[in-house]
Amino acid sequence: MTAQVENLVVLFTATSGASGDLLGSDEKELQQLLWQLVDVKNKKLGKVNELLIKPDPSDLTEEKEEEKDVVEESVEEEKGSEADCVYSATSIDTALSMFHLQLTNEVNSAGAGTSLCLCTDGQLHVRQVIHPEAASKNILVPDCFYSFFDLRKEFKKHFPSSDLKALNVHVMAESLSIPDDMPTSWDPSNTLDPSAPLPAELALQQVQLMSSIALALLSEPFCHTFSVPERVNEKFESGTCSKTEKVFDNTVIRARGLPWQSSDQDIARFFRGLNIAKGGAALCLNAQGRRNGEALVRFVSEEHRDLALQRHKHHMGNRYIEVYKATGEDFLKITGGTSNEVAMFLSREDQIIVRMRGLPFTATHEQVLAFFSPEDGLKDMCPVSGGKDGILFVRYPDGRPTGDAFVLFSCEEHAQGALRKHKEILGKRYIELFKSTAAEVQQVLNRYSSAPLIPVAPAPLVSMLPTMPLLPPPGYARDCLRLRGLPYTASIEDILTFLGEFTHDIRPHGVHMVLNQQGRPSGDCFIQMLSAERALMASQRLHKHMMSSQRGANSRYVEVFPCSAEEMGLVLMGGSLSHTHAHTHIRSRSGTGLSPPPCVSPPSYSFTPTPAVLPTETAALYPPIGQVLLTPRPLPPGHAYYPASAQLYMNYTAYYPSPPGSPTTLGFYPSPSSIPSPGGLVRMPGVAYSSNGVKDLLTAVQGYQYAPEDAFIHAHGPVQAHDPARTLITQPKEWVCI
């Protein structure tokens, strides 16, 4: 709308709750509508109309017994109202229909043109009162409520120095020299209790004062033109977001407490009246790829974001939703993507997305199409939009399928028919189906094929220690075994039983269980053998033999492959070698058995420099060892467990060395001159308090050469050591081994 409108409809609303700047923030129902028509061309005012919404007393529940008195009082107010025309309705649905009918009749009878637009004092009356209540009750709002003029913004065009947030009808009337008969006690800027409802008689005066301000702006010397109204989006538009896109922090909120089955359309309905940016509603997923009840919502401006924050603890069904501020970086982590395939898939407008989970790894496009549209015609037909182009399989970086896929449907009817196939069988597996969103598609693809969940690899353990007999130097000798597919309940005793006669060929402390991030068995194990010949013989005899666990009834066949110490060390340190790299000869997949974990990690790792163990003040009290700990000397790199030319992978549950109680970070320092025996200091932060701490420490460093009498623990209290002169002052909960 660029031309001057012919009629302005000055509108004012009142609820049974807060008024002023808190209008609509308490979710109270609309109870009063007042409006007055302004003839823009002839600069004349029409009659003042009042519409009271009075629920039928017979429809009131016991919980609303107190509201009966309010209804009875409303009847008396209607009789004594000073409005020219007074109407009443029993519901907001009836009230909005009556408002639209009476307004249309009045405009037609005035004969001053048929174009009209609402005009309100601020944004709250339309965005925070009319639309939210109508959306919560599934009521269609007349078209006239989707555009309106904000009288404050129109006033600011002629008074640029005015603070928009501080403006109200009293300030505008004073600036325009309009007589203001309203009591100053009800000036929103002076009201002591903004949560108190506005009296009905003052609402009438509010409308009359707003109409006078509109006439003053239309008259000389301002001759204002009402031409560009505020817009309310009728529906939410889905879309994609690039990681390079700029998203401002002051436009994003986080909604928490959503029902798990809610969609982006449900979020848009909750924020109805506020304009959400295209593709700006993103449901968050947890580590298992399931919705966690949170969403990030991006609005078109800071003003709409601030209004959204006022809906904190408003209800979606029977649940209240918490609304908090968020950042643009948070939003991009969820919705940002770089894949052209995903962008093409999501570029189709007006499509309904359904997520498939639990697909067989061998599933094809044809099988998915047949699943939704079987040829026998006995089941519901719900054709996929675009055929094969409407199916997007989710894959790992190496191309292996994840068992997830997204499918497009052209209409809601076909999508609902597809969802009715939930848990039907495809191949030999039942398929889970969920209604999805564009943001969820992007989030799932990012999770599997882009940045890893753990952005930085754990600090390498072995490379910071001096050469030791536990791990042989890297080379081409394949004198280690990799066991894959172990029962999750398998123990080291079960592994030794499985190896049988080859148990005697295991190096001391040479069994290494691979644990995931939660400290649980991953199903992998590495074993160091005395020779490459015995390792090869063991792999040939035991490959795909069955292993049973003493703690579980299930048995599984175990794959056994020979590997080198380099490959073993790399996996234990958080990654896996690719099958062809510069440091080893070309091997086939069956030769190594080293399949990369699913999520590719960055090509290089950045580790923070080793911090000083002691503060400067403390180190000065304990020379010379204090100076060693204050400025530890960096060590040359040890074994090349992270070859520069090797492609590294990181799973969501990163591998950590066994045992699970081992610290994830440590520091190694050369032996200071004050220590008579050769050796070094190892600082191991983060080890839990324990009654048998020395025993746990010795277990963790078993296989390394150390002096048992030199092991001690620092904590609050006396230090257990044979030589008090060699004690150190460190943080609590730290192990120190000399």
Disulfide bonds with the S-S distance in Angstrom:
none
